[in-house]
């Protein structure tokens, strides 16, 4: 069994490799002025860092696509994000 601690770069590379387009890290100190129930420590008292990731939304769907294309893209992106979250 390994006690290897994962570095930010390793985690970033992994999240990108499973489908995210963008990954970011922020100290929970950045949330000091957030309402109490929005502060990361409210949900995870031992948290030190917030990890965010995103998928790109295609501009063509926003600019020219009908509402049905927009809705289908939202559903697809939500499914892709769910897959990343569960990994």
N, C-alpha and C positions, 0 to 999 in steps of 0.2 A: 504494500500500500504506500502511495507516495504522499508526501506532505508539501508538494510543489504548490506555491501560491501563484495564481494566475496574474500576470501583469496586465496593465491597461492595453498595451499593444496586442498581446495575445487575445484578449477578450474582444477588442475592436476587430481584429482580423477574423476571428471566428464568426462574430455577428455579421460582418460583411460577407463572409463566405457562405452563409446560409440564407442570404437574400436581402439583407438590409442595404440601403443605398447611402445611409448616413448614420454615424454613431457619435455620441457625445457623452462627456462625463462632467459632472458638476458637484462641488462640495455642498453638503447640506447647509453650510453657512449662507449660501446664496439665497436660501429660502427664509432667512430670519424675519423678514417683514411680511411673510405670507400669513394668511389667516391660520389659526392653530390647526384646524382640521385639514389644511392643505400642505402643511409642513411634513416632509418625509418622516421625521421622528414620530409624528402622530400615528403613522401606520407601521413603521419599523423602528422602534426606539433605538436600536443599536446601529442604524444606518449611518454611514459616513459619506457616502457618495451616491448620487443619483445617476443612473445610466439611461440614456435616451437613444432611440433609434427610429429611423423613418424610412419609408418607401416613397419614391418619386411618383407623383401623380402626373400622367402624360398631359402636356399642354394642349394637344389636339383635342382631347376629350372636353377640356374646359372651354376652349375657344369655339369649336365647331360642332361638337357632338350633341346629339339630341339628349334629352333628359334620360332616356332609357340607357344610353351609352354611359352617361355619368353614373347612374345607379349601378350598372353592371361593374364598372370599374371600382366603385367604392366597395362592393361586395367582394370582388377579387382581391383588392388590397387588404381588406380586413382579414380574409382567409390567410393571405401570405404573412401578415403580421402575427396572426395566431400561431402559425407554424413556427415562426422565429421565437416567440415567447415560450413555447413549450420545449424548445431544444435545450 
